[in-house]
Amino acid sequence: MTSRTRQQDIAPSVSEALRLMKQAVQSSLDLGDINPQSVCKAVGMTKPQLSSWLTTTSPSPHWDAKVAEWLKQAQARALSANGAQHRGASSSVSSKGSGKAAKASQPAKASPSSGASAKAATSRESTPGGKGVQAGGKASTEQSVRRLKQDLLELETYIPWTAVSSAWQSKRAAWERKTCAAGDAGCVVQQLLALERFLLPCAFEERWSAGNEWRARLLRQNSAADVKQSLRELEDAMHWARFGAHSTLVERYEQLLTSRAGEQLERLGARRLAQVRSTIDSFGYAGLADMAQDCIAIAGGAEGAGAELRELRESICAALGVPLT
């Protein structure tokens, strides 16, 4: 079989796989199993871009790969949560980024309020119909806590490594096991606080200066609904737009380094050029235009006629894919 024939055979398979993936995402959105905002945050899309991606039939390598990775992680989280639910322990493979080790299985912790719950159950079951009411309420509470844990695990997965302390890498597996094993909202509170402590200041927008108030309020909460609201407050305060732009900024920065303009910038100010990369990783740029301005500032030290300087600036903008302003 010739190479061209093999390519012709593979192409329909790839096209069909993409069609099925988009169909799965659209179906989950229609059924309410996932919400558009979660997908957009996970892959760095805007809602119009998501809508366009779902309706187009042509390949989009950038978005196709990101959505496929997000689906794989979502399925892994669902399997992990189900395993913890049925076995009373967590045993799964973590997939935040590359190179994560398999998580060891660990028994679930007993709920701190189990004694009080048993006592209350005895009291309720002594009245006619009390047992049924108590059982229904318990099932509803357990479901709310389970969803809360899934939301927290999902949030952590979306946070990039450069937004957390380097110590998080060694703490993450144990944190995830404890989160999966949490028996009530109070336990989830402790896990949410633990995650927040490892987040770097650059992960947040400026308005997260109210973090101390948020922590104090969270410690007073003991219902899944209240804790979920605090989780959303933390989530909303994070730099999601900049998280989503990070991969694009890194890609364009690498392109710049391999270009002729990048070589000139290395000679003009290697340390300042390295600082540009540090700023990318600390989410200091709102977009490519901001990064381009810093690179052009380095070029400002170039010697020679104005025409040569302008040519260098144009080359920088061309490598980064932004117009010269």
Secondary structure as UniProt FT lines:
FT   HELIX           3..31
FT   HELIX           36..43
FT   HELIX           47..55
FT   HELIX           61..87
FT   STRAND          89..90
FT   STRAND          106..107
FT   TURN            112..113
FT   HELIX           114..125
FT   TURN            128..129
FT   HELIX           130..158
FT   HELIX           161..163
FT   TURN            166..167
FT   HELIX           168..181
FT   HELIX           185..198
FT   HELIX           201..203
FT   HELIX           206..210
FT   HELIX           211..219
FT   HELIX           224..236
FT   HELIX           240..257
FT   HELIX           260..281
FT   TURN            282..283
FT   HELIX           288..299
FT   TURN            300..301
FT   HELIX           306..320
//
